[in-house]
Amino acid sequence: MALVEISHVGPFVRIRFTRETFDRETGTLGYDEQDAPFRDEDRRFLDSMRTLLEESGMEILSREILDRTVPDVELDVTPIGYATVYHCLFDEE
């Protein structure tokens, strides 16, 4: 599944891909998440989505930027020193 998160603060976007797997032997459900598609056929979707978003003036932020800590920021459930760019732009949980 592809998830496109649009910031509620500015023209910023995060695109991520998720995958659920089921192990029949153990009966456990696995969850994986990454910035690149899991399947090759989804790469065309990603390219089209990037083009559409960039033409609309949206900036796609990398995980490297989103994982940066923002000093001196405290959010509702995130104490000072732990808030990241992702928390500030998208969702703090």
GIJORA-V661728 format. One record per residue. N is the residue number from 0. RES is the residue in one letter. OMEGA is omega in radians with two decimals (* if undefined). Layout:
N/RES/OMEGA
N/RES/OMEGA
This chain:
0/M/3.06
1/A/3.10
2/L/3.09
3/V/3.13
4/E/3.12
5/I/-3.10
6/S/3.06
7/H/-3.11
8/V/-3.09
9/G/-3.08
10/P/-3.08
11/F/-3.07
12/V/2.95
13/R/3.07
14/I/3.09
15/R/-3.11
16/F/3.14
17/T/3.12
18/R/3.03
19/E/3.10
20/T/3.14
21/F/3.09
22/D/-3.08
23/R/-3.11
24/E/-3.09
25/T/-3.12
26/G/-3.11
27/T/3.10
28/L/3.13
29/G/-3.14
30/Y/3.10
31/D/3.11
32/E/3.08
33/Q/-3.10
34/D/-3.13
35/A/3.12
36/P/3.06
37/F/-3.09
38/R/-3.14
39/D/-3.10
40/E/3.11
41/D/3.13
42/R/3.07
43/R/3.08
44/F/-3.13
45/L/3.12
46/D/3.13
47/S/-3.13
48/M/3.12
49/R/3.13
50/T/-3.13
51/L/-3.11
52/L/-3.12
53/E/3.08
54/E/3.12
55/S/3.10
56/G/3.14
57/M/3.09
58/E/3.13
59/I/-3.09
60/L/3.13
61/S/3.09
62/R/3.13
63/E/3.11
64/I/-3.07
65/L/-3.12
66/D/3.14
67/R/3.09
68/T/3.11
69/V/-3.08
70/P/3.04
71/D/3.08
72/V/3.06
73/E/3.12
74/L/-3.08
75/D/-3.10
76/V/-3.13
77/T/-3.09
78/P/3.10
79/I/3.11
80/G/-3.11
81/Y/-3.12
82/A/3.09
83/T/3.07
84/V/3.11
85/Y/3.13
86/H/-3.08
87/C/-3.06
88/L/-3.00
89/F/-3.02
90/D/-3.07
91/E/-3.13
92/E/*
